[in-house]
Amino acid sequence: MSSFARFIRPTIGAWALLLLIMAAPAPSLAQQINPTASSVNERQLLQEMDRIQGRVSIPDQRSSVLIQPAGREWREFRNVVLRWIGGVAVLGMLAVLVIFYLTRGMIRLESGRSGRTIVRFFFERFVHWMTATCFVILAISGLNITFGRPLLLPLIGFDAFSDWSQWAKFAHNYLSFPFTIGVVLIFLMWIGGNIPNKVDLEWIKRGGGLIGHDHPPARRFNAGQKGIYWIVVIGGGLVAATGYQLMFPFYVSGIEGMQIAQIVHSVVAVLFIAAMLAHIYIGTIGMEGAFEAMGSGEVDVNWAREHHSLWLDQELARSGPNDSQPRPRPAASAAE
């Protein structure tokens, strides 16, 4: 009997202690819970946490990220901010060009055509047109990603817009490769003639012949063309590098890096398009005789003398005393 008492007393004491602990109220718990309070502020929670993630057993650890707050900022940029940037850049440039054409008109040859031509570009024309063709398709298909849904979808309907967007995506992806090759070749072909110098400063001071009727001297490439060259090289390099990062995701960085790449890619692309609109304008309806440089590869001597006088003098000096004049154009071409 005494042994049973020794066993039962500690047991009863342990149960009594457990009951006291369970009956005691949790410290300040009643004060912390407010059933009528509003729920947790989700935006504040997301701002205070870099990301919400857990643990997964599958090999792809990226699936452990449940919520990435930076994604909301990226979506806001893509759907709102980028459309404003792109619209202002592209439409603003078009407006400037229309106003310039209405006030200045085509820049005509002051002395008219001479009937004689000089070779300006040869192999470079293939590289130029390959890159330019790819650029136009890339620009149209890229703008569709940003502006297609709000502008084009209501006009052509879901089925047509879906088919068009699919083919635009294929063209955008695959034509990026010859475009990148073209940018690299342009950089290598023309780097020697596109280093800024003092002649460029004088060209800029005198308005480059765009304002008034002054034609400052220039070498093979004037300051404006050098600016386009560096826009193509730097802008083309940036859109190519970031574009391939998006085409082949997660090889270089995680989701945060891809979001940054998409922002850089889209902003540089719309600014690139705006700059190329100015280049296309000058090379077509903006300046008489300019298109022939990349069209036939030959330019009129008077055009070369007005816009690239230093380059013309160099070419004439190089031809020697026995061939000091450029060869005349054929009669049919001279009449164009």
C-alpha positions as CSV (number, residue, x, y, z in Angstrom):
1,M,0.0,0.0,0.0
2,S,2.8,2.4,0.8
3,S,4.5,1.6,-2.6
4,F,1.2,2.4,-4.4
5,A,1.0,5.7,-2.6
6,R,4.5,6.6,-3.6
7,F,3.5,5.9,-7.3
8,I,0.2,7.7,-7.4
9,R,1.2,10.9,-5.6
10,P,3.7,12.1,-8.3
11,T,1.2,11.2,-11.0
12,I,-1.5,13.2,-9.5
13,G,0.8,16.1,-9.0
14,A,1.9,16.1,-12.6
15,W,-1.7,16.1,-13.8
16,A,-2.5,18.9,-11.5
17,L,0.4,21.0,-12.8
18,L,-0.6,20.3,-16.4
19,L,-4.2,21.4,-15.7
20,L,-3.0,24.6,-14.1
21,I,-0.8,25.4,-17.1
22,M,-3.7,24.8,-19.5
23,A,-6.1,26.9,-17.5
24,A,-3.7,29.8,-17.1
25,P,-4.5,32.5,-19.8
26,A,-1.8,33.3,-22.4
27,P,-0.1,36.5,-21.5
28,S,-1.6,39.5,-23.4
29,L,-3.1,37.2,-26.0
30,A,-6.6,38.7,-25.4
31,Q,-5.1,42.1,-26.0
32,Q,-3.4,41.1,-29.3
33,I,-6.5,39.6,-31.1
34,N,-9.1,42.0,-32.4
35,P,-11.8,40.2,-34.3
36,T,-13.1,43.4,-35.7
37,A,-9.8,44.7,-37.0
38,S,-9.1,44.9,-40.7
39,S,-7.0,42.2,-42.3
40,V,-3.3,42.5,-42.9
41,N,-2.3,45.2,-45.4
42,E,-1.1,43.1,-48.3
43,R,0.8,45.8,-50.0
44,Q,2.7,46.7,-46.8
45,L,3.5,43.0,-46.3
46,L,4.9,42.7,-49.8
47,Q,6.9,45.9,-49.5
48,E,8.5,44.6,-46.3
49,M,9.5,41.3,-47.8
50,D,11.8,40.7,-50.8
51,R,9.8,37.6,-51.7
52,I,7.5,35.0,-50.2
53,Q,8.8,31.5,-50.8
54,G,8.9,28.0,-49.3
55,R,10.6,24.8,-49.8
56,V,9.9,22.3,-52.6
57,S,11.2,18.7,-53.2
58,I,11.3,18.9,-57.0
59,P,14.7,19.8,-58.7
60,D,13.5,23.2,-60.0
61,Q,13.9,25.4,-56.9
62,R,12.5,28.4,-58.8
63,S,9.0,27.0,-58.2
64,S,9.5,27.6,-54.4
65,V,8.8,31.3,-55.0
66,L,5.1,31.9,-54.4
67,I,5.1,35.7,-54.6
68,Q,7.8,38.1,-55.9
69,P,6.8,41.7,-55.1
70,A,9.1,43.1,-57.8
71,G,6.9,41.4,-60.4
72,R,4.1,43.8,-59.7
73,E,6.4,46.8,-60.3
74,W,7.6,45.1,-63.5
75,R,4.0,44.5,-64.6
76,E,3.1,48.1,-63.9
77,F,6.1,49.3,-66.0
78,R,5.2,47.0,-68.9
79,N,1.5,47.8,-69.1
80,V,1.6,51.5,-68.3
81,V,5.0,53.2,-68.2
82,L,6.5,51.5,-71.2
83,R,3.4,52.4,-73.3
84,W,3.9,56.1,-72.4
85,I,7.6,56.0,-73.2
86,G,7.1,54.2,-76.5
87,G,4.2,56.4,-77.5
88,V,6.0,59.6,-76.7
89,A,9.2,58.5,-78.4
90,V,7.8,57.1,-81.6
91,L,4.8,59.4,-82.1
92,G,6.9,62.4,-81.0
93,M,9.6,61.7,-83.5
94,L,7.0,61.3,-86.3
95,A,5.5,64.6,-85.3
96,V,8.9,66.3,-85.4
97,L,9.7,64.9,-88.8
98,V,6.3,65.9,-90.3
99,I,6.8,69.5,-88.9
100,F,10.4,69.6,-90.2
101,Y,9.3,68.4,-93.7
102,L,6.4,70.9,-93.9
103,T,8.7,73.8,-92.8
104,R,12.0,72.8,-94.5
105,G,11.0,70.5,-97.2
106,M,13.4,68.2,-99.0
107,I,17.1,69.4,-98.8
108,R,17.8,70.0,-102.5
109,L,21.2,70.0,-104.3
110,E,22.2,73.6,-104.4
111,S,24.0,73.2,-107.7
112,G,21.8,70.6,-109.2
113,R,23.0,67.2,-110.5
114,S,26.3,67.0,-112.4
115,G,25.6,63.9,-114.4
116,R,28.7,62.2,-112.9
117,T,28.8,59.8,-110.1
118,I,31.4,58.4,-107.7
119,V,31.2,55.1,-105.9
120,R,30.4,55.5,-102.2
121,F,29.4,52.0,-101.0
122,F,29.9,48.5,-102.5
123,F,29.8,45.4,-100.2
124,E,28.5,47.5,-97.3
125,R,25.1,47.9,-99.0
126,F,24.4,44.1,-98.5
127,V,25.1,44.4,-94.8
128,H,23.1,47.6,-94.5
129,W,20.0,46.2,-96.2
130,M,20.2,42.9,-94.4
131,T,20.4,44.7,-91.0
132,A,17.7,47.2,-92.0
133,T,15.2,44.6,-93.2
134,C,15.6,42.6,-90.0
135,F,15.3,45.8,-88.0
136,V,12.0,46.8,-89.6
137,I,10.5,43.4,-88.9
138,L,11.9,43.3,-85.4
139,A,10.5,46.7,-84.7
140,I,7.0,45.9,-86.0
141,S,6.8,42.6,-84.2
142,G,8.3,44.1,-81.0
143,L,5.9,47.0,-81.0
144,N,3.1,44.4,-81.3
145,I,4.1,43.0,-77.9
146,T,3.6,46.4,-76.2
147,F,0.8,48.0,-78.3
148,G,-0.8,45.1,-80.1
149,R,-3.3,44.2,-77.4
150,P,-4.8,47.7,-76.8
151,L,-4.6,48.9,-80.4
152,L,-4.7,46.0,-82.8
153,L,-6.8,43.4,-81.0
154,P,-10.0,45.5,-81.1
155,L,-9.6,46.0,-84.8
156,I,-8.9,42.5,-86.1
157,G,-10.4,40.2,-83.4
158,F,-9.0,37.5,-81.2
159,D,-8.3,34.8,-83.8
160,A,-6.5,37.1,-86.3
161,F,-4.6,38.8,-83.5
162,S,-3.5,35.4,-82.1
163,D,-2.2,34.1,-85.5
164,W,-0.5,37.4,-86.2
165,S,1.2,37.5,-82.8
166,Q,2.4,33.9,-83.1
167,W,4.1,34.6,-86.4
168,A,5.4,37.9,-85.2
169,K,7.0,36.1,-82.2
170,F,8.7,33.6,-84.5
171,A,10.0,36.3,-86.8
172,H,11.2,38.4,-83.8
173,N,13.1,35.4,-82.4
174,Y,14.7,34.1,-85.5
175,L,15.5,37.3,-87.3
176,S,17.4,38.5,-84.2
177,F,20.3,36.4,-85.3
178,P,21.0,38.0,-88.8
179,F,20.3,41.4,-87.2
180,T,23.0,40.8,-84.6
181,I,25.4,39.6,-87.3
182,G,24.7,42.8,-89.2
183,V,25.3,45.0,-86.2
184,V,28.7,43.3,-85.6
185,L,29.6,43.7,-89.3
186,I,28.6,47.4,-89.3
187,F,30.7,48.0,-86.2
188,L,33.8,46.3,-87.9
189,M,33.3,47.9,-91.3
190,W,32.8,51.5,-90.3
191,I,34.6,51.9,-87.0
192,G,37.5,53.6,-88.7
193,G,35.4,56.4,-90.2
194,N,33.2,57.0,-87.2
195,I,35.6,58.2,-84.6
196,P,34.5,61.8,-83.6
197,N,37.0,64.6,-84.5
198,K,37.1,68.4,-84.7
199,V,35.5,68.4,-88.1
200,D,32.4,67.0,-86.5
201,L,32.2,69.9,-84.0
202,E,32.3,72.4,-86.9
203,W,29.6,70.4,-88.7
204,I,27.4,70.5,-85.6
205,K,27.9,74.2,-85.0
206,R,26.8,75.0,-88.6
207,G,23.7,72.8,-88.4
208,G,25.0,70.1,-90.8
209,G,23.2,71.6,-93.7
210,L,19.8,70.9,-92.2
211,I,19.3,74.5,-91.2
212,G,19.6,77.1,-93.9
213,H,21.7,76.4,-97.0
214,D,25.1,76.0,-95.4
215,H,27.0,72.8,-96.2
216,P,29.9,72.3,-93.7
217,P,32.7,70.1,-94.9
218,A,32.7,66.5,-93.8
219,R,34.7,63.3,-94.4
220,R,33.1,60.0,-95.4
221,F,30.7,60.2,-92.5
222,N,29.5,63.4,-91.0
223,A,28.6,64.0,-87.3
224,G,25.0,63.0,-87.9
225,Q,25.9,59.8,-89.6
226,K,28.4,59.0,-86.8
227,G,25.6,59.5,-84.3
228,I,23.4,57.0,-86.1
229,Y,26.4,54.6,-86.3
230,W,26.9,54.6,-82.5
231,I,23.2,54.3,-81.9
232,V,23.1,51.2,-84.1
233,V,26.2,49.7,-82.5
234,I,25.4,50.5,-78.8
235,G,21.6,50.2,-79.1
236,G,21.7,47.1,-81.3
237,G,24.2,45.5,-78.9
238,L,22.0,46.2,-75.9
239,V,18.8,44.9,-77.5
240,A,20.6,41.8,-78.8
241,A,22.2,41.0,-75.4
242,T,19.0,41.5,-73.4
243,G,16.9,39.8,-76.1
244,Y,19.0,36.6,-75.9
245,Q,18.7,36.7,-72.2
246,L,15.0,36.6,-72.5
247,M,15.0,34.0,-75.3
248,F,17.1,31.7,-73.2
249,P,15.9,32.3,-69.7
250,F,17.6,31.5,-66.4
251,Y,21.0,30.8,-68.0
252,V,22.5,34.1,-66.9
253,S,20.3,35.3,-64.0
254,G,17.1,34.6,-62.1
255,I,13.7,36.1,-62.5
256,E,14.9,39.5,-61.1
257,G,17.6,39.7,-63.7
258,M,15.2,38.8,-66.5
259,Q,12.8,41.6,-65.4
260,I,15.7,44.1,-65.6
261,A,16.7,42.7,-69.0
262,Q,13.1,43.1,-70.3
263,I,13.0,46.7,-69.1
264,V,16.3,47.6,-70.7
265,H,15.4,45.7,-73.9
266,S,12.1,47.5,-74.3
267,V,13.2,51.0,-73.4
268,V,16.3,50.9,-75.7
269,A,14.2,49.3,-78.4
270,V,11.6,52.1,-78.6
271,L,14.3,54.8,-78.5
272,F,16.2,52.9,-81.2
273,I,13.1,52.9,-83.3
274,A,12.6,56.6,-82.9
275,A,16.2,57.3,-83.9
276,M,15.9,55.1,-87.0
277,L,12.8,56.9,-88.1
278,A,14.9,60.1,-88.4
279,H,17.6,58.1,-90.3
280,I,15.0,56.7,-92.7
281,Y,13.6,60.2,-93.2
282,I,16.9,61.8,-94.1
283,G,17.8,58.8,-96.4
284,T,14.6,59.0,-98.4
285,I,12.4,62.1,-98.7
286,G,14.5,64.3,-96.4
287,M,17.5,64.8,-98.7
288,E,17.9,64.7,-102.4
289,G,20.4,62.1,-103.6
290,A,20.9,60.5,-100.2
291,F,19.1,57.3,-101.0
292,E,21.4,56.6,-104.0
293,A,24.3,56.0,-101.6
294,M,22.7,52.7,-100.4
295,G,20.4,52.3,-103.5
296,S,22.9,52.0,-106.3
297,G,26.0,52.6,-104.3
298,E,27.0,55.6,-106.3
299,V,26.2,59.3,-105.6
300,D,26.2,62.4,-107.7
301,V,29.5,64.3,-107.5
302,N,27.7,67.5,-106.6
303,W,26.0,65.7,-103.8
304,A,29.3,64.5,-102.5
305,R,30.8,68.0,-102.9
306,E,28.0,69.6,-100.8
307,H,27.7,67.0,-98.1
308,H,31.1,65.2,-97.9
309,S,33.6,67.6,-99.6
310,L,36.6,66.3,-97.6
311,W,35.9,62.8,-98.6
312,L,35.4,63.7,-102.3
313,D,38.7,65.5,-102.3
314,Q,40.4,62.5,-100.8
315,E,38.8,60.2,-103.4
316,L,39.8,62.4,-106.3
317,A,43.3,62.7,-105.1
318,R,43.5,58.9,-104.7
319,S,42.3,58.3,-108.2
320,G,45.5,59.9,-109.6
321,P,46.2,62.5,-112.4
322,N,45.1,60.1,-115.2
323,D,41.7,59.5,-113.6
324,S,41.0,62.7,-111.8
325,Q,37.3,62.8,-112.6
326,P,34.6,60.4,-111.6
327,R,33.2,58.4,-114.4
328,P,29.9,59.7,-116.0
329,R,26.7,58.0,-115.3
330,P,24.8,56.1,-118.0
331,A,22.3,58.3,-119.8
332,A,19.3,56.3,-118.5
333,S,20.5,56.7,-114.9
334,A,21.3,60.4,-115.3
335,A,17.7,61.1,-116.3
336,E,16.3,59.5,-113.1
